[in-house]
Amino acid sequence: MPDYLIMPLNDSMLDVVASMLNGSDPSVSITWLSDADLNVFLSEFERTGYQGELNWYRVLTSPAMTRDTLLLAGGKIRVPTAFITGAQDWSSYLNPGAIQAYNTSCTDFRGVTTIPNAGHWVQEEQPEALTEAILKFLSGF
């Protein structure tokens, strides 16, 4: 399993992220998250903690959620659908074949758009390219 899914026993999150930078300049993040914006997040996490976000992931695998999700098994998405992802988004590969199956799981699948120089947070990393992709999708209506 990749380190971003299961961290090595003796590493911190900071160690894992630093190892994934491959020598790139972390200051580039300043272009999409200013110090003032970061301080808003930091102050809220200091005030409320991070347990709510962790609980959301825990609920995804709970027996009740699994039972409810199984009610939808075999169903189809019946609205126009597109998949937009960053070229470096590892989550696009977590379920091999899932993206290719959209042609059968969606009744009106309009394709995949892969945005270069973006990972999981496309809206933060390439907001203009994402906006362009969404507008292109919407122009088909």
Stockholm file with secondary structure:
# STOCKHOLM 1.0

chainA/1-141         MPDYLIMPLNDSMLDVVASMLNGSDPSVSITWLSDADLNVFLSEFERTGYQGELNWYRVLTSPAMTRDTLLLAGGKIRVPTAFITGAQDWSSYLNPGAIQAYNTSCTDFRGVTTIPNAGHWVQEEQPEALTEAILKFLSGF
#=GR chainA/1-141 SS CCTTTSCCTTCCHHHHHHHHTTTCCGGGGGGTSCHHHHHHHHHHHHHHCSHHHHHHHHHHTSHHHHHHHHTTTTCCBCSCEEEEEETTCGGGGSSTTHHHHHHHHBTTEEEEEEETTCCSCHHHHCHHHHHHHHHHHHTTC
#=GC SS_cons         CCTTTSCCTTCCHHHHHHHHTTTCCGGGGGGTSCHHHHHHHHHHHHHHCSHHHHHHHHHHTSHHHHHHHHTTTTCCBCSCEEEEEETTCGGGGSSTTHHHHHHHHBTTEEEEEEETTCCSCHHHHCHHHHHHHHHHHHTTC
//
